[in-house]
Amino acid sequence: MFNLTPQERQVILFLTSAILLGIGINFLVKRCSHVKFIAYLNQDIGKADLNKADKEVLIGIPGIGEKMACRIIEYRREHGGFKDREELKKIKGIGNSKYKSLKDYFFLGY
């Protein structure tokens, strides 16, 4: 049908492969774009959401033990969540110095 030289066949094969690869990459980018979008939105990656962190997450933060984690969760439940990270100071056992060491481990989710 087509009288193509071996070099022409290689070029056509290369171009076809490049097009298919581009279509595949485009599909994956569109399919996974929400993950990338969330990552860009959340500048606090690696921090715990003060209004959503469970007991195990809180205990994993240096300086917070089981009792302190329970107090944080209890305060959150009683007050409808934290409006500001400085509210941590209202919890028994968290003073100014303790707050300074903890504040960078938290963010407030929306």
N, CA, C and O atoms as a Tinker XYZ file with bonds, in Angstrom:
   440  protein
     1  N      0.829000   -1.173000    0.000000    73     2
     2  CA     0.000000    0.000000    0.000000    64     1     3
     3  C      0.882000    1.249000    0.000000    63     2     4     5
     4  O      0.816000    2.057000   -0.927000    81     3
     5  N      1.710000    1.408000    1.039000    73     3     6
     6  CA     2.640000    2.534000    1.074000    64     5     7
     7  C      4.044000    1.977000    0.888000    63     6     8     9
     8  O      4.434000    1.014000    1.548000    81     7
     9  N      4.759000    2.561000    0.029000    73     7    10
    10  CA     6.142000    2.160000   -0.166000    64     9    11
    11  C      7.013000    3.066000    0.687000    63    10    12    13
    12  O      7.504000    4.095000    0.224000    81    11
    13  N      7.199000    2.664000    1.953000    73    11    14
    14  CA     7.982000    3.466000    2.889000    64    13    15
    15  C      9.326000    2.811000    3.134000    63    14    16    17
    16  O      9.447000    1.587000    3.190000    81    15
    17  N     10.315000    3.643000    3.276000    73    15    18
    18  CA    11.651000    3.135000    3.604000    64    17    19
    19  C     11.673000    2.799000    5.094000    63    18    20    21
    20  O     10.813000    3.274000    5.837000    81    19
    21  N     12.627000    1.998000    5.545000    73    19    22
    22  CA    12.727000    1.682000    6.979000    64    21    23
    23  C     12.877000    2.933000    7.846000    63    22    24    25
    24  O     12.354000    2.975000    8.960000    81    23
    25  N     13.575000    3.938000    7.357000    73    23    26
    26  CA    13.730000    5.171000    8.131000    64    25    27
    27  C     12.396000    5.902000    8.270000    63    26    28    29
    28  O     12.097000    6.444000    9.335000    81    27
    29  N     11.602000    5.923000    7.216000    73    27    30
    30  CA    10.293000    6.575000    7.267000    64    29    31
    31  C      9.368000    5.838000    8.241000    63    30    32    33
    32  O      8.609000    6.463000    8.982000    81    31
    33  N      9.440000    4.510000    8.231000    73    31    34
    34  CA     8.636000    3.723000    9.188000    64    33    35
    35  C      9.034000    4.036000   10.629000    63    34    36    37
    36  O      8.179000    4.146000   11.508000    81    35
    37  N     10.342000    4.180000   10.863000    73    35    38
    38  CA    10.819000    4.511000   12.214000    64    37    39
    39  C     10.316000    5.881000   12.655000    63    38    40    41
    40  O      9.918000    6.056000   13.807000    81    39
    41  N     10.331000    6.842000   11.756000    73    39    42
    42  CA     9.844000    8.188000   12.073000    64    41    43
    43  C      8.361000    8.146000   12.398000    63    42    44    45
    44  O      7.918000    8.754000   13.373000    81    43
    45  N      7.590000    7.431000   11.586000    73    43    46
    46  CA     6.145000    7.318000   11.824000    64    45    47
    47  C      5.889000    6.611000   13.154000    63    46    48    49
    48  O      5.025000    7.032000   13.923000    81    47
    49  N      6.627000    5.552000   13.426000    73    47    50
    50  CA     6.485000    4.837000   14.688000    64    49    51
    51  C      6.831000    5.737000   15.874000    63    50    52    53
    52  O      6.135000    5.728000   16.889000    81    51
    53  N      7.907000    6.511000   15.744000    73    51    54
    54  CA     8.308000    7.434000   16.807000    64    53    55
    55  C      7.228000    8.487000   17.053000    63    54    56    57
    56  O      6.851000    8.739000   18.197000    81    55
    57  N      6.731000    9.101000   15.973000    73    55    58
    58  CA     5.702000   10.129000   16.119000    64    57    59
    59  C      4.418000    9.565000   16.723000    63    58    60    61
    60  O      3.795000   10.208000   17.568000    81    59
    61  N      4.023000    8.381000   16.299000    73    59    62
    62  CA     2.830000    7.736000   16.855000    64    61    63
    63  C      3.018000    7.455000   18.337000    63    62    64    65
    64  O      2.103000    7.679000   19.129000    81    63
    65  N      4.187000    6.970000   18.722000    73    63    66
    66  CA     4.480000    6.701000   20.130000    64    65    67
    67  C      4.448000    7.982000   20.953000    63    66    68    69
    68  O      3.909000    8.000000   22.059000    81    67
    69  N      5.023000    9.053000   20.415000    73    67    70
    70  CA     5.045000   10.340000   21.120000    64    69    71
    71  C      3.628000   10.869000   21.315000    63    70    72    73
    72  O      3.303000   11.389000   22.382000    81    71
    73  N      2.794000   10.741000   20.304000    73    71    74
    74  CA     1.400000   11.202000   20.405000    64    73    75
    75  C      0.644000   10.400000   21.449000    63    74    76    77
    76  O     -0.067000   10.970000   22.277000    81    75
    77  N      0.791000    9.079000   21.416000    73    75    78
    78  CA     0.099000    8.230000   22.397000    64    77    79
    79  C      0.590000    8.513000   23.815000    63    78    80    81
    80  O     -0.204000    8.525000   24.755000    81    79
    81  N      1.871000    8.736000   23.970000    73    79    82
    82  CA     2.418000    9.073000   25.285000    64    81    83
    83  C      1.850000   10.409000   25.769000    63    82    84    85
    84  O      1.492000   10.541000   26.939000    81    83
    85  N      1.768000   11.388000   24.885000    73    83    86
    86  CA     1.200000   12.691000   25.238000    64    85    87
    87  C     -0.257000   12.582000   25.645000    63    86    88    89
    88  O     -0.680000   13.219000   26.610000    81    87
    89  N     -1.031000   11.784000   24.921000    73    87    90
    90  CA    -2.438000   11.583000   25.266000    64    89    91
    91  C     -2.551000   10.916000   26.635000    63    90    92    93
    92  O     -3.400000   11.291000   27.442000    81    91
    93  N     -1.698000    9.931000   26.895000    73    91    94
    94  CA    -1.718000    9.257000   28.197000    64    93    95
    95  C     -1.367000   10.189000   29.338000    63    94    96    97
    96  O     -2.018000   10.168000   30.383000    81    95
    97  N     -0.350000   11.001000   29.150000    73    95    98
    98  CA     0.050000   11.958000   30.187000    64    97    99
    99  C     -1.054000   12.981000   30.411000    63    98   100   101
   100  O     -1.356000   13.317000   31.557000    81    99
   101  N     -1.654000   13.477000   29.353000    73    99   102
   102  CA    -2.753000   14.433000   29.469000    64   101   103
   103  C     -3.917000   13.828000   30.251000    63   102   104   105
   104  O     -4.504000   14.499000   31.099000    81   103
   105  N     -4.253000   12.583000   29.978000    73   103   106
   106  CA    -5.321000   11.895000   30.694000    64   105   107
   107  C     -4.998000   11.797000   32.183000    63   106   108   109
   108  O     -5.854000   12.083000   33.020000    81   107
   109  N     -3.771000   11.396000   32.519000    73   107   110
   110  CA    -3.391000   11.260000   33.924000    64   109   111
   111  C     -3.387000   12.599000   34.652000    63   110   112   113
   112  O     -3.801000   12.675000   35.809000    81   111
   113  N     -2.929000   13.640000   33.994000    73   111   114
   114  CA    -2.909000   14.962000   34.620000    64   113   115
   115  C     -4.324000   15.422000   34.925000    63   114   116   117
   116  O     -4.584000   15.954000   36.004000    81   115
   117  N     -5.236000   15.222000   33.989000    73   115   118
   118  CA    -6.627000   15.623000   34.222000    64   117   119
   119  C     -7.270000   14.769000   35.299000    63   118   120   121
   120  O     -8.046000   15.271000   36.113000    81   119
   121  N     -6.956000   13.502000   35.309000    73   119   122
   122  CA    -7.564000   12.601000   36.288000    64   121   123
   123  C     -7.034000   12.858000   37.696000    63   122   124   125
   124  O     -7.781000   12.707000   38.663000    81   123
   125  N     -5.776000   13.238000   37.836000    73   123   126
   126  CA    -5.154000   13.424000   39.145000    64   125   127
   127  C     -4.974000   14.895000   39.499000    63   126   128   129
   128  O     -4.288000   15.205000   40.474000    81   127
   129  N     -5.558000   15.795000   38.750000    73   127   130
   130  CA    -5.341000   17.217000   39.002000    64   129   131
   131  C     -5.899000   17.652000   40.343000    63   130   132   133
   132  O     -5.380000   18.598000   40.936000    81   131
   133  N     -6.943000   16.993000   40.847000    73   131   134
   134  CA    -7.502000   17.373000   42.146000    64   133   135
   135  C     -6.507000   17.139000   43.265000    63   134   136   137
   136  O     -6.501000   17.887000   44.243000    81   135
   137  N     -5.671000   16.130000   43.151000    73   135   138
   138  CA    -4.657000   15.865000   44.166000    64   137   139
   139  C     -3.630000   17.000000   44.183000    63   138   140   141
   140  O     -3.254000   17.490000   45.248000    81   139
   141  N     -3.189000   17.405000   43.018000    73   139   142
   142  CA    -2.225000   18.485000   42.921000    64   141   143
   143  C     -2.841000   19.783000   43.438000    63   142   144   145
   144  O     -2.171000   20.560000   44.119000    81   143
   145  N     -4.104000   20.021000   43.122000    73   143   146
   146  CA    -4.796000   21.227000   43.558000    64   145   147
   147  C     -4.877000   21.277000   45.080000    63   146   148   149
   148  O     -4.631000   22.327000   45.673000    81   147
   149  N     -5.214000   20.178000   45.713000    73   147   150
   150  CA    -5.287000   20.120000   47.172000    64   149   151
   151  C     -3.918000   20.379000   47.778000    63   150   152   153
   152  O     -3.808000   21.086000   48.780000    81   151
   153  N     -2.883000   19.818000   47.186000    73   151   154
   154  CA    -1.541000   20.018000   47.721000    64   153   155
   155  C     -1.136000   21.485000   47.648000    63   154   156   157
   156  O     -0.488000   21.988000   48.566000    81   155
   157  N     -1.507000   22.180000   46.575000    73   155   158
   158  CA    -1.167000   23.595000   46.484000    64   157   159
   159  C     -1.995000   24.434000   47.447000    63   158   160   161
   160  O     -1.512000   25.440000   47.966000    81   159
   161  N     -3.232000   24.030000   47.689000    73   159   162
   162  CA    -4.081000   24.784000   48.606000    64   161   163
   163  C     -3.586000   24.679000   50.039000    63   162   164   165
   164  O     -3.640000   25.650000   50.793000    81   163
   165  N     -3.104000   23.506000   50.412000    73   163   166
   166  CA    -2.723000   23.278000   51.798000    64   165   167
   167  C     -1.255000   23.598000   52.010000    63   166   168   169
   168  O     -0.390000   22.765000   51.741000    81   167
   169  N     -0.975000   24.780000   52.483000    73   167   170
   170  CA     0.397000   25.195000   52.759000    64   169   171
   171  C      0.878000   24.622000   54.087000    63   170   172   173
   172  O      2.040000   24.790000   54.455000    81   171
   173  N     -0.013000   23.950000   54.802000    73   171   174
   174  CA     0.302000   23.445000   56.132000    64   173   175
   175  C      0.527000   21.937000   56.122000    63   174   176   177
   176  O      0.206000   21.246000   57.089000    81   175
   177  N      1.075000   21.440000   55.036000    73   175   178
   178  CA     1.335000   20.010000   54.941000    64   177   179
   179  C      2.316000   19.612000   56.037000    63   178   180   181
   180  O      3.315000   20.292000   56.271000    81   179
   181  N      2.025000   18.535000   56.684000    73   179   182
   182  CA     2.874000   18.075000   57.778000    64   181   183
   183  C      2.408000   18.579000   59.130000    63   182   184   185
   184  O      2.994000   18.242000   60.159000    81   183
   185  N      1.356000   19.387000   59.130000    73   183   186
   186  CA     0.799000   19.890000   60.377000    64   185   187
   187  C     -0.538000   19.220000   60.619000    63   186   188   189
   188  O     -1.151000   18.688000   59.693000    81   187
   189  N     -0.989000   19.245000   61.860000    73   187   190
   190  CA    -2.263000   18.643000   62.223000    64   189   191
   191  C     -3.346000   19.715000   62.256000    63   190   192   193
   192  O     -3.121000   20.827000   62.734000    81   191
   193  N     -4.510000   19.369000   61.748000    73   191   194
   194  CA    -5.658000   20.277000   61.814000    64   193   195
   195  C     -6.176000   20.255000   63.248000    63   194   196   197
   196  O     -6.635000   19.224000   63.740000    81   195
   197  N     -6.098000   21.385000   63.898000    73   195   198
   198  CA    -6.472000   21.486000   65.306000    64   197   199
   199  C     -7.939000   21.135000   65.531000    63   198   200   201
   200  O     -8.305000   20.702000   66.623000    81   199
   201  N     -8.775000   21.311000   64.531000    73   199   202
   202  CA   -10.201000   21.034000   64.683000    64   201   203
   203  C    -10.603000   19.635000   64.227000    63   202   204   205
   204  O    -11.766000   19.257000   64.369000    81   203
   205  N     -9.680000   18.871000   63.692000    73   203   206
   206  CA   -10.036000   17.534000   63.193000    64   205   207
   207  C     -9.116000   16.418000   63.674000    63   206   208   209
   208  O     -9.464000   15.244000   63.550000    81   207
   209  N     -7.978000   16.750000   64.208000    73   207   210
   210  CA    -7.000000   15.721000   64.594000    64   209   211
   211  C     -7.580000   14.814000   65.670000    63   210   212   213
   212  O     -8.169000   15.284000   66.644000    81   211
   213  N     -7.409000   13.514000   65.484000    73   211   214
   214  CA    -7.878000   12.589000   66.503000    64   213   215
   215  C     -6.798000   12.389000   67.571000    63   214   216   217
   216  O     -5.711000   12.962000   67.500000    81   215
   217  N     -7.124000   11.581000   68.534000    73   215   218
   218  CA    -6.246000   11.388000   69.694000    64   217   219
   219  C     -4.858000   10.891000   69.285000    63   218   220   221
   220  O     -3.850000   11.372000   69.802000    81   219
   221  N     -4.804000    9.933000   68.363000    73   219   222
   222  CA    -3.525000    9.365000   67.950000    64   221   223
   223  C     -2.639000   10.408000   67.258000    63   222   224   225
   224  O     -1.428000   10.448000   67.473000    81   223
   225  N     -3.255000   11.238000   66.437000    73   223   226
   226  CA    -2.495000   12.297000   65.757000    64   225   227
   227  C     -1.945000   13.280000   66.784000    63   226   228   229
   228  O     -0.782000   13.675000   66.707000    81   227
   229  N     -2.770000   13.670000   67.735000    73   227   230
   230  CA    -2.338000   14.621000   68.757000    64   229   231
   231  C     -1.202000   14.043000   69.610000    63   230   232   233
   232  O     -0.246000   14.747000   69.935000    81   231
   233  N     -1.311000   12.776000   69.964000    73   231   234
   234  CA    -0.261000   12.140000   70.767000    64   233   235
   235  C      1.054000   12.081000   69.992000    63   234   236   237
   236  O      2.127000   12.079000   70.595000    81   235
   237  N      0.980000   12.032000   68.673000    73   235   238
   238  CA     2.183000   11.987000   67.843000    64   237   239
   239  C      2.940000   13.306000   67.792000    63   238   240   241
   240  O      4.052000   13.354000   67.266000    81   239
   241  N      2.366000   14.368000   68.323000    73   239   242
   242  CA     3.024000   15.666000   68.328000    64   241   243
   243  C      3.896000   15.769000   69.569000    63   242   244   245
   244  O      3.430000   15.515000   70.680000    81   243
   245  N      5.161000   16.141000   69.389000    73   243   246
   246  CA     6.063000   16.248000   70.541000    64   245   247
   247  C      5.504000   17.199000   71.606000    63   246   248   249
   248  O      5.119000   18.330000   71.309000    81   247
   249  N      5.472000   16.717000   72.841000    73   247   250
   250  CA     4.993000   17.540000   73.945000    64   249   251
   251  C      3.545000   17.286000   74.314000    63   250   252   253
   252  O      3.049000   17.842000   75.293000    81   251
   253  N      2.858000   16.446000   73.540000    73   251   254
   254  CA     1.464000   16.131000   73.845000    64   253   255
   255  C      1.355000   14.651000   74.181000    63   254   256   257
   256  O      1.698000   13.784000   73.377000    81   255
   257  N      0.877000   14.389000   75.369000    73   255   258
   258  CA     0.644000   13.020000   75.806000    64   257   259
   259  C     -0.828000   12.686000   75.705000    63   258   260   261
   260  O     -1.619000   13.452000   75.154000    81   259
   261  N     -1.184000   11.536000   76.242000    73   259   262
   262  CA    -2.566000   11.073000   76.160000    64   261   263
   263  C     -3.534000   12.006000   76.876000    63   262   264   265
   264  O     -4.600000   12.319000   76.346000    81   263
   265  N     -3.172000   12.452000   78.081000    73   263   266
   266  CA    -4.056000   13.340000   78.838000    64   265   267
   267  C     -4.244000   14.680000   78.138000    63   266   268   269
   268  O     -5.360000   15.194000   78.061000    81   267
   269  N     -3.164000   15.238000   77.633000    73   267   270
   270  CA    -3.241000   16.529000   76.942000    64   269   271
   271  C     -4.082000   16.395000   75.675000    63   270   272   273
   272  O     -4.868000   17.287000   75.359000    81   271
   273  N     -3.924000   15.295000   74.952000    73   271   274
   274  CA    -4.721000   15.063000   73.748000    64   273   275
   275  C     -6.207000   15.003000   74.099000    63   274   276   277
   276  O     -7.041000   15.558000   73.383000    81   275
   277  N     -6.531000   14.338000   75.188000    73   275   278
   278  CA    -7.933000   14.258000   75.633000    64   277   279
   279  C     -8.468000   15.640000   76.003000    63   278   280   281
   280  O     -9.620000   15.959000   75.711000    81   279
   281  N     -7.638000   16.456000   76.644000    73   279   282
   282  CA    -8.070000   17.812000   77.008000    64   281   283
   283  C     -8.322000   18.662000   75.763000    63   282   284   285
   284  O     -9.282000   19.432000   75.715000    81   283
   285  N     -7.467000   18.521000   74.770000    73   283   286
   286  CA    -7.648000   19.281000   73.527000    64   285   287
   287  C     -8.948000   18.868000   72.845000    63   286   288   289
   288  O     -9.716000   19.722000   72.404000    81   287
   289  N     -9.194000   17.584000   72.756000    73   287   290
   290  CA   -10.413000   17.085000   72.126000    64   289   291
   291  C    -11.642000   17.522000   72.913000    63   290   292   293
   292  O    -12.651000   17.902000   72.320000    81   291
   293  N    -11.571000   17.472000   74.220000    73   291   294
   294  CA   -12.687000   17.891000   75.072000    64   293   295
   295  C    -12.976000   19.384000   74.889000    63   294   296   297
   296  O    -14.133000   19.783000   74.758000    81   295
   297  N    -11.924000   20.204000   74.882000    73   295   298
   298  CA   -12.092000   21.648000   74.678000    64   297   299
   299  C    -12.752000   21.910000   73.322000    63   298   300   301
   300  O    -13.662000   22.730000   73.206000    81   299
   301  N    -12.278000   21.203000   72.312000    73   299   302
   302  CA   -12.818000   21.362000   70.964000    64   301   303
   303  C    -14.295000   21.005000   70.922000    63   302   304   305
   304  O    -15.090000   21.696000   70.284000    81   303
   305  N    -14.661000   19.925000   71.602000    73   303   306
   306  CA   -16.053000   19.485000   71.624000    64   305   307
   307  C    -16.939000   20.488000   72.367000    63   306   308   309
   308  O    -18.041000   20.801000   71.915000    81   307
   309  N    -16.458000   20.986000   73.498000    73   307   310
   310  CA   -17.248000   21.903000   74.314000    64   309   311
   311  C    -17.412000   23.278000   73.676000    63   310   312   313
   312  O    -18.437000   23.930000   73.875000    81   311
   313  N    -16.426000   23.725000   72.919000    73   311   314
   314  CA   -16.451000   25.077000   72.365000    64   313   315
   315  C    -16.741000   25.124000   70.865000    63   314   316   317
   316  O    -16.654000   26.186000   70.249000    81   315
   317  N    -17.078000   24.001000   70.289000    73   315   318
   318  CA   -17.406000   23.986000   68.863000    64   317   319
   319  C    -16.200000   24.173000   67.964000    63   318   320   321
   320  O    -16.329000   24.662000   66.842000    81   319
   321  N    -15.044000   23.792000   68.442000    73   319   322
   322  CA   -13.824000   23.901000   67.656000    64   321   323
   323  C    -13.010000   25.117000   68.040000    63   322   324   325
   324  O    -13.458000   25.985000   68.790000    81   323
   325  N    -11.813000   25.156000   67.511000    73   323   326
   326  CA   -10.890000   26.266000   67.760000    64   325   327
   327  C    -11.093000   27.326000   66.683000    63   326   328   329
   328  O    -11.211000   27.006000   65.500000    81   327
   329  N    -11.131000   28.565000   67.093000    73   327   330
   330  CA   -11.205000   29.691000   66.151000    64   329   331
   331  C     -9.809000   30.249000   65.887000    63   330   332   333
   332  O     -9.556000   30.856000   64.846000    81   331
   333  N     -8.902000   30.032000   66.852000    73   331   334
   334  CA    -7.542000   30.563000   66.780000    64   333   335
   335  C     -6.629000   29.577000   67.504000    63   334   336   337
   336  O     -7.032000   28.959000   68.490000    81   335
   337  N     -5.403000   29.431000   67.013000    73   335   338
   338  CA    -4.466000   28.519000   67.672000    64   337   339
   339  C     -4.170000   28.948000   69.102000    63   338   340   341
   340  O     -3.869000   28.104000   69.946000    81   339
   341  N     -4.250000   30.242000   69.389000    73   339   342
   342  CA    -3.948000   30.730000   70.734000    64   341   343
   343  C     -4.930000   30.227000   71.782000    63   342   344   345
   344  O     -4.658000   30.323000   72.979000    81   343
   345  N     -6.064000   29.695000   71.352000    73   343   346
   346  CA    -7.008000   29.098000   72.295000    64   345   347
   347  C     -6.393000   27.897000   73.002000    63   346   348   349
   348  O     -6.886000   27.474000   74.048000    81   347
   349  N     -5.330000   27.352000   72.447000    73   347   350
   350  CA    -4.641000   26.245000   73.119000    64   349   351
   351  C     -4.201000   26.645000   74.523000    63   350   352   353
   352  O     -4.130000   25.803000   75.418000    81   351
   353  N     -3.906000   27.922000   74.716000    73   351   354
   354  CA    -3.458000   28.404000   76.024000    64   353   355
   355  C     -4.538000   28.254000   77.093000    63   354   356   357
   356  O     -4.227000   28.274000   78.284000    81   355
   357  N     -5.786000   28.104000   76.695000    73   355   358
   358  CA    -6.890000   27.955000   77.641000    64   357   359
   359  C     -6.987000   26.529000   78.188000    63   358   360   361
   360  O     -7.767000   26.261000   79.101000    81   359
   361  N     -6.204000   25.635000   77.635000    73   359   362
   362  CA    -6.232000   24.236000   78.060000    64   361   363
   363  C     -5.247000   24.046000   79.196000    63   362   364   365
   364  O     -4.112000   24.519000   79.142000    81   363
   365  N     -5.698000   23.345000   80.225000    73   363   366
   366  CA    -4.856000   23.086000   81.391000    64   365   367
   367  C     -3.563000   22.398000   80.956000    63   366   368   369
   368  O     -3.584000   21.386000   80.256000    81   367
   369  N     -2.448000   22.965000   81.383000    73   367   370
   370  CA    -1.147000   22.393000   81.070000    64   369   371
   371  C     -0.447000   23.055000   79.898000    63   370   372   373
   372  O      0.704000   22.739000   79.599000    81   371
   373  N     -1.141000   23.977000   79.228000    73   371   374
   374  CA    -0.517000   24.679000   78.105000    64   373   375
   375  C     -0.404000   26.158000   78.465000    63   374   376   377
   376  O     -1.379000   26.908000   78.419000    81   375
   377  N      0.793000   26.544000   78.818000    73   375   378
   378  CA     1.088000   27.949000   79.098000    64   377   379
   379  C      1.766000   28.573000   77.891000    63   378   380   381
   380  O      1.777000   28.008000   76.798000    81   379
   381  N      2.330000   29.750000   78.115000    73   379   382
   382  CA     2.968000   30.464000   77.003000    64   381   383
   383  C      4.128000   29.689000   76.392000    63   382   384   385
   384  O      4.228000   29.589000   75.169000    81   383
   385  N      5.004000   29.140000   77.227000    73   383   386
   386  CA     6.174000   28.437000   76.686000    64   385   387
   387  C      5.766000   27.140000   75.981000    63   386   388   389
   388  O      6.304000   26.807000   74.925000    81   387
   389  N      4.834000   26.425000   76.557000    73   387   390
   390  CA     4.348000   25.188000   75.927000    64   389   391
   391  C      3.648000   25.521000   74.596000    63   390   392   393
   392  O      3.809000   24.816000   73.600000    81   391
   393  N      2.874000   26.606000   74.609000    73   391   394
   394  CA     2.186000   27.029000   73.391000    64   393   395
   395  C      3.185000   27.348000   72.281000    63   394   396   397
   396  O      2.980000   26.968000   71.128000    81   395
   397  N      4.262000   28.043000   72.630000    73   395   398
   398  CA     5.276000   28.394000   71.624000    64   397   399
   399  C      5.883000   27.151000   70.985000    63   398   400   401
   400  O      6.198000   27.149000   69.795000    81   399
   401  N      6.046000   26.093000   71.781000    73   399   402
   402  CA     6.633000   24.875000   71.220000    64   401   403
   403  C      5.616000   24.053000   70.414000    63   402   404   405
   404  O      6.002000   23.230000   69.584000    81   403
   405  N      4.324000   24.274000   70.658000    73   403   406
   406  CA     3.288000   23.491000   69.977000    64   405   407
   407  C      2.680000   24.174000   68.757000    63   406   408   409
   408  O      2.264000   23.495000   67.817000    81   407
   409  N      2.621000   25.487000   68.755000    73   407   410
   410  CA     1.822000   26.212000   67.765000    64   409   411
   411  C      2.183000   25.878000   66.314000    63   410   412   413
   412  O      1.305000   25.872000   65.451000    81   411
   413  N      3.438000   25.605000   66.038000    73   411   414
   414  CA     3.845000   25.338000   64.660000    64   413   415
   415  C      3.476000   23.940000   64.168000    63   414   416   417
   416  O      3.674000   23.616000   62.997000    81   415
   417  N      2.949000   23.127000   65.052000    73   415   418
   418  CA     2.514000   21.783000   64.657000    64   417   419
   419  C      1.053000   21.759000   64.213000    63   418   420   421
   420  O      0.561000   20.728000   63.756000    81   419
   421  N      0.353000   22.899000   64.346000    73   419   422
   422  CA    -1.075000   22.941000   64.058000    64   421   423
   423  C     -1.440000   23.985000   63.024000    63   422   424   425
   424  O     -0.738000   24.980000   62.840000    81   423
   425  N     -2.544000   23.740000   62.358000    73   423   426
   426  CA    -3.206000   24.746000   61.528000    64   425   427
   427  C     -4.698000   24.599000   61.770000    63   426   428   429
   428  O     -5.148000   23.583000   62.299000    81   427
   429  N     -5.455000   25.595000   61.391000    73   427   430
   430  CA    -6.902000   25.557000   61.545000    64   429   431
   431  C     -7.527000   25.309000   60.186000    63   430   432   433
   432  O     -7.437000   26.146000   59.288000    81   431
   433  N     -8.161000   24.157000   60.039000    73   431   434
   434  CA    -8.846000   23.823000   58.784000    64   433   435
   435  C    -10.171000   24.556000   58.695000    63   434   436   437
   436  O    -10.708000   25.030000   59.696000    81   435
   437  N    -10.678000   24.638000   57.497000    73   435   438
   438  CA   -11.939000   25.355000   57.275000    64   437   439
   439  C    -13.075000   24.394000   57.070000    63   438   440
   440  O    -14.214000   24.818000   56.869000    81   439
